[in-house]
């Protein structure tokens, strides 16, 4: 009985938390986003050699 109430409370709490989640903008994997990336510098460009 107590375990059933606990599981129900977890499910209800999880549903309430899922309702408050923020959505993100979709971008295609083929598009390159502006700005710095994992392998690019602060300008968003790839630099092989810099003096």
Secondary structure, DSSP 8 states (H G I E B T S, - for coil): -HHHHHHHHHHHHHHHHHHT--------TTS--SS--SSS-TTS---S---
